[in-house]
Amino acid sequence: MLVDAGYTSFEGRDAKRILAAARDAGVARIDYLVATHYHQDHIGGIPQIAALLPVGTYVDHGKNYETIKDVRALVAAYVAQRDTGR
């Protein structure tokens, strides 16, 4: 289980760190990816990490109630990725 996936920026830094830790632990897939809330430092890296490791099930709190303009694009990218799994 992965809880949140960090930022999308910094040239994929957070996704690369998660991938390295997963490899060190012998993890080849993420069974559950939990998005605690829709801020960029929590969901931004989800599409990047999903491109590196298969994700089985996405868990979140449902509808986005954030009103900050820059979060809408991140949530849209997350939802598009989430919709590829369960």
N, CA, C and O atoms as a GROMACS GRO file, in nm:
protein
  344
    1MET      N    1   0.084  -0.116   0.000
    1MET     CA    2   0.000   0.000   0.000
    1MET      C    3   0.089   0.124   0.000
    1MET      O    4   0.186   0.134   0.076
    2LEU      N    5   0.054   0.216  -0.087
    2LEU     CA    6   0.122   0.345  -0.090
    2LEU      C    7   0.023   0.452  -0.049
    2LEU      O    8  -0.087   0.458  -0.104
    3VAL      N    9   0.060   0.535   0.046
    3VAL     CA   10  -0.024   0.647   0.089
    3VAL      C   11   0.038   0.774   0.033
    3VAL      O   12   0.146   0.816   0.075
    4ASP      N   13  -0.033   0.835  -0.062
    4ASP     CA   14   0.009   0.957  -0.130
    4ASP      C   15   0.134   0.934  -0.214
    4ASP      O   16   0.207   0.836  -0.194
    5ALA      N   17   0.159   1.024  -0.309
    5ALA     CA   18   0.270   1.002  -0.402
    5ALA      C   19   0.353   1.126  -0.430
    5ALA      O   20   0.427   1.130  -0.528
    6GLY      N   21   0.342   1.226  -0.346
    6GLY     CA   22   0.428   1.343  -0.360
    6GLY      C   23   0.394   1.431  -0.479
    6GLY      O   24   0.288   1.420  -0.540
    7TYR      N   25   0.489   1.519  -0.508
    7TYR     CA   26   0.473   1.618  -0.614
    7TYR      C   27   0.494   1.558  -0.753
    7TYR      O   28   0.556   1.453  -0.768
    8THR      N   29   0.440   1.626  -0.852
    8THR     CA   30   0.463   1.590  -0.991
    8THR      C   31   0.588   1.657  -1.046
    8THR      O   32   0.645   1.612  -1.145
    9SER      N   33   0.631   1.764  -0.983
    9SER     CA   34   0.742   1.843  -1.035
    9SER      C   35   0.878   1.787  -0.991
    9SER      O   36   0.888   1.672  -0.948
   10PHE      N   37   0.979   1.868  -1.003
   10PHE     CA   38   1.116   1.831  -0.967
   10PHE      C   39   1.167   1.713  -1.050
   10PHE      O   40   1.238   1.626  -1.000
   11GLU      N   41   1.128   1.713  -1.179
   11GLU     CA   42   1.172   1.610  -1.273
   11GLU      C   43   1.139   1.468  -1.226
   11GLU      O   44   1.220   1.376  -1.241
   12GLY      N   45   1.021   1.451  -1.168
   12GLY     CA   46   0.978   1.320  -1.123
   12GLY      C   47   1.048   1.269  -0.999
   12GLY      O   48   1.051   1.148  -0.973
   13ARG      N   49   1.106   1.360  -0.921
   13ARG     CA   50   1.183   1.323  -0.802
   13ARG      C   51   1.109   1.228  -0.709
   13ARG      O   52   1.162   1.125  -0.669
   14ASP      N   53   0.984   1.263  -0.674
   14ASP     CA   54   0.912   1.182  -0.575
   14ASP      C   55   0.878   1.044  -0.629
   14ASP      O   56   0.889   0.945  -0.556
   15ALA      N   57   0.835   1.036  -0.753
   15ALA     CA   58   0.805   0.905  -0.813
   15ALA      C   59   0.930   0.819  -0.820
   15ALA      O   60   0.924   0.699  -0.795
   16LYS      N   61   1.042   0.879  -0.852
   16LYS     CA   62   1.169   0.804  -0.858
   16LYS      C   63   1.208   0.753  -0.720
   16LYS      O   64   1.258   0.642  -0.707
   17ARG      N   65   1.186   0.834  -0.618
   17ARG     CA   66   1.218   0.791  -0.481
   17ARG      C   67   1.129   0.674  -0.438
   17ARG      O   68   1.175   0.578  -0.376
   18ILE      N   69   1.002   0.685  -0.471
   18ILE     CA   70   0.908   0.577  -0.436
   18ILE      C   71   0.947   0.449  -0.509
   18ILE      O   72   0.947   0.341  -0.450
   19LEU      N   73   0.979   0.460  -0.637
   19LEU     CA   74   1.021   0.343  -0.715
   19LEU      C   75   1.146   0.280  -0.655
   19LEU      O   76   1.154   0.158  -0.643
   20ALA      N   77   1.244   0.362  -0.618
   20ALA     CA   78   1.368   0.309  -0.558
   20ALA      C   79   1.339   0.235  -0.428
   20ALA      O   80   1.393   0.128  -0.403
   21ALA      N   81   1.252   0.293  -0.344
   21ALA     CA   82   1.218   0.228  -0.217
   21ALA      C   83   1.142   0.098  -0.242
   21ALA      O   84   1.164  -0.002  -0.172
   22ALA      N   85   1.053   0.098  -0.340
   22ALA     CA   86   0.978  -0.023  -0.374
   22ALA      C   87   1.073  -0.133  -0.421
   22ALA      O   88   1.062  -0.248  -0.379
   23ARG      N   89   1.165  -0.097  -0.507
   23ARG     CA   90   1.262  -0.196  -0.556
   23ARG      C   91   1.347  -0.251  -0.442
   23ARG      O   92   1.371  -0.372  -0.435
   24ASP      N   93   1.393  -0.162  -0.353
   24ASP     CA   94   1.473  -0.207  -0.238
   24ASP      C   95   1.396  -0.305  -0.151
   24ASP      O   96   1.454  -0.395  -0.091
   25ALA      N   97   1.264  -0.287  -0.145
   25ALA     CA   98   1.179  -0.374  -0.063
   25ALA      C   99   1.128  -0.495  -0.140
   25ALA      O  100   1.056  -0.578  -0.084
   26GLY      N  101   1.164  -0.507  -0.267
   26GLY     CA  102   1.118  -0.619  -0.348
   26GLY      C  103   0.973  -0.607  -0.392
   26GLY      O  104   0.909  -0.707  -0.424
   27VAL      N  105   0.922  -0.485  -0.395
   27VAL     CA  106   0.783  -0.461  -0.435
   27VAL      C  107   0.778  -0.434  -0.585
   27VAL      O  108   0.849  -0.347  -0.635
   28ALA      N  109   0.694  -0.509  -0.656
   28ALA     CA  110   0.684  -0.495  -0.800
   28ALA      C  111   0.553  -0.432  -0.846
   28ALA      O  112   0.536  -0.399  -0.963
   29ARG      N  113   0.460  -0.415  -0.752
   29ARG     CA  114   0.332  -0.352  -0.784
   29ARG      C  115   0.273  -0.289  -0.658
   29ARG      O  116   0.309  -0.327  -0.546
   30ILE      N  117   0.184  -0.195  -0.677
   30ILE     CA  118   0.114  -0.131  -0.566
   30ILE      C  119  -0.027  -0.188  -0.565
   30ILE      O  120  -0.104  -0.165  -0.658
   31ASP      N  121  -0.061  -0.261  -0.460
   31ASP     CA  122  -0.196  -0.319  -0.452
   31ASP      C  123  -0.300  -0.211  -0.426
   31ASP      O  124  -0.406  -0.210  -0.488
   32TYR      N  125  -0.268  -0.119  -0.334
   32TYR     CA  126  -0.359  -0.010  -0.299
   32TYR      C  127  -0.281   0.120  -0.296
   32TYR      O  128  -0.176   0.129  -0.232
   33LEU      N  129  -0.333   0.222  -0.365
   33LEU     CA  130  -0.276   0.356  -0.359
   33LEU      C  131  -0.382   0.447  -0.298
   33LEU      O  132  -0.489   0.467  -0.355
   34VAL      N  133  -0.351   0.501  -0.180
   34VAL     CA  134  -0.445   0.584  -0.106
   34VAL      C  135  -0.409   0.731  -0.126
   34VAL      O  136  -0.297   0.773  -0.097
   35ALA      N  137  -0.505   0.808  -0.175
   35ALA     CA  138  -0.489   0.953  -0.188
   35ALA      C  139  -0.564   1.016  -0.070
   35ALA      O  140  -0.687   1.018  -0.068
   36THR      N  141  -0.488   1.068   0.026
   36THR     CA  142  -0.553   1.120   0.147
   36THR      C  143  -0.633   1.247   0.120
   36THR      O  144  -0.740   1.267   0.178
   37HIS      N  145  -0.581   1.332   0.032
   37HIS     CA  146  -0.654   1.451  -0.009
   37HIS      C  147  -0.589   1.506  -0.136
   37HIS      O  148  -0.480   1.464  -0.175
   38TYR      N  149  -0.658   1.601  -0.199
   38TYR     CA  150  -0.622   1.642  -0.333
   38TYR      C  151  -0.532   1.765  -0.338
   38TYR      O  152  -0.562   1.859  -0.412
   39HIS      N  153  -0.425   1.766  -0.263
   39HIS     CA  154  -0.325   1.873  -0.274
   39HIS      C  155  -0.210   1.822  -0.359
   39HIS      O  156  -0.185   1.702  -0.366
   40GLN      N  157  -0.140   1.914  -0.424
   40GLN     CA  158  -0.036   1.875  -0.519
   40GLN      C  159   0.076   1.792  -0.457
   40GLN      O  160   0.135   1.709  -0.526
   41ASP      N  161   0.105   1.810  -0.331
   41ASP     CA  162   0.211   1.732  -0.268
   41ASP      C  163   0.165   1.592  -0.225
   41ASP      O  164   0.243   1.515  -0.170
   42HIS      N  165   0.039   1.560  -0.251
   42HIS     CA  166  -0.015   1.428  -0.218
   42HIS      C  167  -0.056   1.348  -0.342
   42HIS      O  168  -0.037   1.226  -0.345
   43ILE      N  169  -0.112   1.415  -0.444
   43ILE     CA  170  -0.158   1.343  -0.563
   43ILE      C  171  -0.079   1.375  -0.689
   43ILE      O  172  -0.095   1.307  -0.791
   44GLY      N  173   0.005   1.476  -0.683
   44GLY     CA  174   0.076   1.518  -0.804
   44GLY      C  175   0.156   1.408  -0.871
   44GLY      O  176   0.159   1.400  -0.994
   45GLY      N  177   0.221   1.324  -0.792
   45GLY     CA  178   0.306   1.219  -0.848
   45GLY      C  179   0.237   1.089  -0.883
   45GLY      O  180   0.302   0.995  -0.929
   46ILE      N  181   0.106   1.082  -0.863
   46ILE     CA  182   0.035   0.955  -0.888
   46ILE      C  183   0.045   0.910  -1.034
   46ILE      O  184   0.078   0.794  -1.057
   47PRO      N  185   0.020   0.996  -1.132
   47PRO     CA  186   0.035   0.948  -1.270
   47PRO      C  187   0.178   0.901  -1.300
   47PRO      O  188   0.197   0.805  -1.375
   48GLN      N  189   0.277   0.968  -1.243
   48GLN     CA  190   0.416   0.929  -1.267
   48GLN      C  191   0.447   0.794  -1.204
   48GLN      O  192   0.509   0.709  -1.268
   49ILE      N  193   0.406   0.774  -1.080
   49ILE     CA  194   0.437   0.646  -1.014
   49ILE      C  195   0.358   0.533  -1.080
   49ILE      O  196   0.408   0.421  -1.090
   50ALA      N  197   0.236   0.561  -1.124
   50ALA     CA  198   0.157   0.458  -1.192
   50ALA      C  199   0.218   0.417  -1.325
   50ALA      O  200   0.196   0.306  -1.372
   51ALA      N  201   0.295   0.506  -1.385
   51ALA     CA  202   0.365   0.471  -1.509
   51ALA      C  203   0.486   0.382  -1.480
   51ALA      O  204   0.536   0.315  -1.570
   52LEU      N  205   0.534   0.382  -1.356
   52LEU     CA  206   0.652   0.305  -1.318
   52LEU      C  207   0.619   0.172  -1.251
   52LEU      O  208   0.693   0.075  -1.264
   53LEU      N  209   0.508   0.168  -1.179
   53LEU     CA  210   0.464   0.048  -1.109
   53LEU      C  211   0.315   0.027  -1.133
   53LEU      O  212   0.239   0.124  -1.125
   54PRO      N  213   0.270  -0.094  -1.161
   54PRO     CA  214   0.126  -0.117  -1.176
   54PRO      C  215   0.054  -0.090  -1.044
   54PRO      O  216   0.104  -0.123  -0.937
   55VAL      N  217  -0.064  -0.030  -1.055
   55VAL     CA  218  -0.147  -0.001  -0.937
   55VAL      C  219  -0.278  -0.078  -0.953
   55VAL      O  220  -0.344  -0.069  -1.056
   56GLY      N  221  -0.316  -0.152  -0.849
   56GLY     CA  222  -0.439  -0.231  -0.855
   56GLY      C  223  -0.562  -0.151  -0.820
   56GLY      O  224  -0.655  -0.143  -0.899
   57THR      N  225  -0.564  -0.091  -0.701
   57THR     CA  226  -0.683  -0.022  -0.651
   57THR      C  227  -0.646   0.115  -0.598
   57THR      O  228  -0.549   0.132  -0.525
   58TYR      N  229  -0.726   0.213  -0.637
   58TYR     CA  230  -0.710   0.350  -0.588
   58TYR      C  231  -0.816   0.377  -0.483
   58TYR      O  232  -0.932   0.340  -0.500
   59VAL      N  233  -0.776   0.441  -0.374
   59VAL     CA  234  -0.868   0.473  -0.266
   59VAL      C  235  -0.857   0.623  -0.239
   59VAL      O  236  -0.748   0.675  -0.218
   60ASP      N  237  -0.972   0.692  -0.238
   60ASP     CA  238  -0.975   0.835  -0.206
   60ASP      C  239  -1.109   0.868  -0.143
   60ASP      O  240  -1.192   0.780  -0.121
   61HIS      N  241  -1.130   0.995  -0.114
   61HIS     CA  242  -1.253   1.034  -0.046
   61HIS      C  243  -1.363   1.079  -0.141
   61HIS      O  244  -1.464   1.133  -0.097
   62GLY      N  245  -1.345   1.057  -0.270
   62GLY     CA  246  -1.451   1.088  -0.365
   62GLY      C  247  -1.437   1.226  -0.427
   62GLY      O  248  -1.327   1.269  -0.461
   63LYS      N  249  -1.548   1.293  -0.442
   63LYS     CA  250  -1.554   1.421  -0.512
   63LYS      C  251  -1.452   1.521  -0.459
   63LYS      O  252  -1.425   1.529  -0.339
   64ASN      N  253  -1.397   1.597  -0.552
   64ASN     CA  254  -1.304   1.704  -0.517
   64ASN      C  255  -1.382   1.827  -0.472
   64ASN      O  256  -1.465   1.879  -0.547
   65TYR      N  257  -1.356   1.873  -0.352
   65TYR     CA  258  -1.418   1.995  -0.301
   65TYR      C  259  -1.319   2.111  -0.292
   65TYR      O  260  -1.354   2.218  -0.244
   66GLU      N  261  -1.198   2.089  -0.338
   66GLU     CA  262  -1.097   2.195  -0.338
   66GLU      C  263  -1.137   2.302  -0.437
   66GLU      O  264  -1.188   2.272  -0.545
   67THR      N  265  -1.114   2.426  -0.402
   67THR     CA  266  -1.151   2.536  -0.490
   67THR      C  267  -1.029   2.610  -0.545
   67THR      O  268  -1.043   2.702  -0.625
   68ILE      N  269  -0.911   2.570  -0.502
   68ILE     CA  270  -0.790   2.634  -0.550
   68ILE      C  271  -0.771   2.599  -0.698
   68ILE      O  272  -0.777   2.482  -0.736
   69LYS      N  273  -0.749   2.700  -0.779
   69LYS     CA  274  -0.744   2.683  -0.924
   69LYS      C  275  -0.641   2.579  -0.968
   69LYS      O  276  -0.672   2.495  -1.053
   70ASP      N  277  -0.521   2.582  -0.914
   70ASP     CA  278  -0.416   2.490  -0.961
   70ASP      C  279  -0.441   2.346  -0.922
   70ASP      O  280  -0.377   2.256  -0.978
   71VAL      N  281  -0.530   2.319  -0.830
   71VAL     CA  282  -0.558   2.183  -0.787
   71VAL      C  283  -0.649   2.112  -0.888
   71VAL      O  284  -0.642   1.990  -0.900
   72ARG      N  285  -0.734   2.185  -0.959
   72ARG     CA  286  -0.828   2.122  -1.051
   72ARG      C  287  -0.757   2.040  -1.158
   72ARG      O  288  -0.800   1.929  -1.188
   73ALA      N  289  -0.650   2.092  -1.214
   73ALA     CA  290  -0.576   2.018  -1.318
   73ALA      C  291  -0.511   1.893  -1.259
   73ALA      O  292  -0.510   1.788  -1.323
   74LEU      N  293  -0.458   1.903  -1.138
   74LEU     CA  294  -0.398   1.787  -1.072
   74LEU      C  295  -0.503   1.680  -1.043
   74LEU      O  296  -0.478   1.561  -1.064
   75VAL      N  297  -0.618   1.722  -0.996
   75VAL     CA  298  -0.725   1.626  -0.967
   75VAL      C  299  -0.772   1.560  -1.097
   75VAL      O  300  -0.797   1.440  -1.098
   76ALA      N  301  -0.782   1.636  -1.204
   76ALA     CA  302  -0.823   1.578  -1.333
   76ALA      C  303  -0.722   1.473  -1.378
   76ALA      O  304  -0.762   1.367  -1.428
   77ALA      N  305  -0.593   1.500  -1.362
   77ALA     CA  306  -0.490   1.402  -1.399
   77ALA      C  307  -0.498   1.279  -1.310
   77ALA      O  308  -0.483   1.167  -1.357
   78TYR      N  309  -0.522   1.301  -1.180
   78TYR     CA  310  -0.537   1.188  -1.088
   78TYR      C  311  -0.658   1.104  -1.125
   78TYR      O  312  -0.649   0.982  -1.131
   79VAL      N  313  -0.772   1.168  -1.148
   79VAL     CA  314  -0.895   1.096  -1.180
   79VAL      C  315  -0.878   1.015  -1.309
   79VAL      O  316  -0.924   0.901  -1.317
   80ALA      N  317  -0.812   1.072  -1.408
   80ALA     CA  318  -0.787   0.998  -1.532
   80ALA      C  319  -0.704   0.873  -1.503
   80ALA      O  320  -0.730   0.767  -1.560
   81GLN      N  321  -0.604   0.885  -1.416
   81GLN     CA  322  -0.524   0.769  -1.380
   81GLN      C  323  -0.604   0.672  -1.296
   81GLN      O  324  -0.601   0.552  -1.321
   82ARG      N  325  -0.678   0.723  -1.199
   82ARG     CA  326  -0.760   0.638  -1.111
   82ARG      C  327  -0.858   0.556  -1.192
   82ARG      O  328  -0.882   0.439  -1.159
   83ASP      N  329  -0.913   0.613  -1.295
   83ASP     CA  330  -1.013   0.544  -1.374
   83ASP      C  331  -0.956   0.427  -1.456
   83ASP      O  332  -1.032   0.352  -1.517
   84THR      N  333  -0.824   0.412  -1.457
   84THR     CA  334  -0.763   0.298  -1.525
   84THR      C  335  -0.756   0.177  -1.432
   84THR      O  336  -0.728   0.066  -1.477
   85GLY      N  337  -0.780   0.197  -1.303
   85GLY     CA  338  -0.775   0.089  -1.204
   85GLY      C  339  -0.910   0.065  -1.142
   85GLY      O  340  -1.015   0.096  -1.200
   86ARG      N  341  -0.905   0.009  -1.022
   86ARG     CA  342  -1.029  -0.013  -0.948
   86ARG      C  343  -1.039   0.090  -0.839
   86ARG      O  344  -1.136   0.090  -0.764
   0.00000   0.00000   0.00000
